[in-house]
Amino acid sequence: MEGHLLNIYGAIFLAISWSIVIGLNIYSFYKIFQNNKKED
Amino acid sequence: MIKREYWNTRLGLILAVAGNAIGLGNFLRFPVQAADNGGGAFMIPYMISLLIIGIPLLLVEWALGRYGSKIGHGTAPAVFDSLWKSKIAKYIGILGVIIPLVVVVYYTYIESWTLIYSTFSLLGLTPSTPVSENPQHYLEPFKNFLVSIIGANSQSSLFLSVPFYTYLFFVVTLLLNLYILYRGVSGGIEKVARFALPAIFVMAIILMIRVFTLSSPDGRNFLDGLGFLWNPDFSALLNPNVWLAAAGQVFFTLSVGFGAILTYASYIKPKDDIALNAVAGASVNEFAEIILGGSIAITASVVFFGIAATSQIASDGAFNLGFMALPAIFANIPFGQFFSFLWFLLLFFAGITSSIALAQPAIAFLEDELGLKRQKAVLILGVFLFISAHIPIFIKGALDELDFWVGTFGLVVFALLEAVIFFWLYDSKKAWEEVTRDNDINLPSIFYYLMKYVAPLILIIILTSWSVQMLPEKMSQHNVNIWIARGFIIFMIVLSIILVKIAWERRKNGRAST
């Protein structure tokens, strides 16, 4: 079988990258939501 | 003076800007670039590039756009002319109208291929062959299918023999784009973004779940695919080309240097935020790229074909992955027709939200600088796009030539000009004030140095490196096909210079908007 299973380093890079992206989305939309509430 | 439009809602604006950035590149170019350039290790230069070049250049373009809102003009010629008191400023600015316009000429055509594939998948008209041992043999009917759609099987050295249905799908795609533009910024672009962006995410998540549940008869599963993309090769970090590839990918994915963000940002109110909007738009784009784009095409290909064959498919070009490998996979899984339809509909939505953004600077030019009403502006644009598109549709090699000069080189040149004019030729202190005023988040002062020094320097390095690597080969090509494409670009430059001259003459005489 020709395989190349995700190793621990790959998993760490995937987890960090996904976390940064998800974190950025949560941060920016939380800030927008907060500002919208302030304006209301 | 024609009353300028504004975005209806902030969410609509962010989705429209994200829709501009999310394109075929997120789902096809990114995974190929990452797999080719060190896997997980690629993310180190990628994230660094995002921070030191991507976000700063985004902010520059957003700030130029908001400045445009203040002066009532959403085009680069007017913004450059207002910032830099030089006679040539407005002529340099025309790049911010020509670049996106020429890209639309061929991008709309590529977009129509995704509509063809999507419709044909639904109707069961895509190839269907039993799996063979050799992936190259298996992929052959799918390759022939793509070749027949674009008419690349023609015997002529000059013309492609495009079938009637391809032409018809292109016309439908073009009309759809024009209709959205005709409906205006809030009534067309924003409404489409509010529907298309969530649809893209839903479709991508369904496809991601399907890919993660795929397995091959010899035991490969999605962890092999993710391993291929994410297992790091740290030695790649010592290769300068990997860093250049990461900077290039960040640059392309954020869609900076097109002039489209400048125009979109000119439809916010003059005292609205830009910093948080820019970060939010980029975040949505990165979600589509890193999480969704990195989990579908290449993961599925590794599960189905294995690593060696996927490397071969990817090295032949990202398009082969999306237009040959993926349909080939879907042809052999249960409900494959439906997943193939979904995949290409996703690409179509990603494409159309980008093409309407790229067409808007031309509409803004006709409205803001020449004082035309939107209906007339869309009609003129439609006639121009219809006629011009015959070059990439029928002339062999024209699409690649236009993409090289305008969609690759031109973007970097224009992004560099934006940063230099704003932070060097205008006034760096005033430029920084313009970027940081009225924002909902505070920008750290390091961004001043990134915008003024670091980002332009990296753009110069990218341009120099590409010039050394690619220009000698490009400049040695002299066949008729290539010169038709180059002639079209030259014609566009001359035409734009004349139009800018007319617009500014009229402005001087007080006959157009000021």
HADDOCK unambig.tbl for C-alpha pairs under 7 A between the chains (distance, minus, plus):
assign (segid A and resid 1 and name CA) (segid B and resid 218 and name CA) 5.94 0.50 0.50
assign (segid A and resid 2 and name CA) (segid B and resid 306 and name CA) 6.26 0.50 0.50
assign (segid A and resid 3 and name CA) (segid B and resid 220 and name CA) 6.33 0.50 0.50
assign (segid A and resid 3 and name CA) (segid B and resid 224 and name CA) 5.82 0.50 0.50
assign (segid A and resid 4 and name CA) (segid B and resid 224 and name CA) 4.93 0.50 0.50
assign (segid A and resid 4 and name CA) (segid B and resid 227 and name CA) 5.74 0.50 0.50
assign (segid A and resid 4 and name CA) (segid B and resid 228 and name CA) 6.17 0.50 0.50
assign (segid A and resid 5 and name CA) (segid B and resid 223 and name CA) 5.38 0.50 0.50
assign (segid A and resid 5 and name CA) (segid B and resid 224 and name CA) 4.24 0.50 0.50
assign (segid A and resid 5 and name CA) (segid B and resid 227 and name CA) 5.03 0.50 0.50
assign (segid A and resid 6 and name CA) (segid B and resid 223 and name CA) 5.33 0.50 0.50
assign (segid A and resid 6 and name CA) (segid B and resid 224 and name CA) 5.93 0.50 0.50
assign (segid A and resid 6 and name CA) (segid B and resid 226 and name CA) 5.87 0.50 0.50
assign (segid A and resid 6 and name CA) (segid B and resid 227 and name CA) 3.52 0.50 0.50
assign (segid A and resid 6 and name CA) (segid B and resid 231 and name CA) 6.18 0.50 0.50
assign (segid A and resid 7 and name CA) (segid B and resid 227 and name CA) 6.52 0.50 0.50
assign (segid A and resid 7 and name CA) (segid B and resid 231 and name CA) 6.22 0.50 0.50
assign (segid A and resid 9 and name CA) (segid B and resid 231 and name CA) 6.16 0.50 0.50
assign (segid A and resid 9 and name CA) (segid B and resid 232 and name CA) 6.65 0.50 0.50
assign (segid A and resid 10 and name CA) (segid B and resid 40 and name CA) 5.87 0.50 0.50
assign (segid A and resid 10 and name CA) (segid B and resid 227 and name CA) 6.31 0.50 0.50
assign (segid A and resid 10 and name CA) (segid B and resid 230 and name CA) 4.64 0.50 0.50
assign (segid A and resid 10 and name CA) (segid B and resid 231 and name CA) 3.81 0.50 0.50
assign (segid A and resid 10 and name CA) (segid B and resid 232 and name CA) 5.84 0.50 0.50
assign (segid A and resid 13 and name CA) (segid B and resid 40 and name CA) 5.53 0.50 0.50
assign (segid A and resid 13 and name CA) (segid B and resid 230 and name CA) 6.70 0.50 0.50
assign (segid A and resid 14 and name CA) (segid B and resid 40 and name CA) 7.00 0.50 0.50
assign (segid A and resid 14 and name CA) (segid B and resid 230 and name CA) 6.30 0.50 0.50
assign (segid A and resid 18 and name CA) (segid B and resid 291 and name CA) 6.31 0.50 0.50
assign (segid A and resid 21 and name CA) (segid B and resid 283 and name CA) 6.37 0.50 0.50
assign (segid A and resid 21 and name CA) (segid B and resid 286 and name CA) 6.35 0.50 0.50
assign (segid A and resid 21 and name CA) (segid B and resid 287 and name CA) 5.88 0.50 0.50
assign (segid A and resid 24 and name CA) (segid B and resid 283 and name CA) 5.80 0.50 0.50
assign (segid A and resid 25 and name CA) (segid B and resid 280 and name CA) 6.52 0.50 0.50
assign (segid A and resid 25 and name CA) (segid B and resid 283 and name CA) 5.26 0.50 0.50
assign (segid A and resid 25 and name CA) (segid B and resid 284 and name CA) 6.54 0.50 0.50
assign (segid A and resid 28 and name CA) (segid B and resid 276 and name CA) 6.52 0.50 0.50
assign (segid A and resid 28 and name CA) (segid B and resid 279 and name CA) 6.67 0.50 0.50
assign (segid A and resid 28 and name CA) (segid B and resid 280 and name CA) 5.18 0.50 0.50
assign (segid A and resid 29 and name CA) (segid B and resid 280 and name CA) 6.73 0.50 0.50
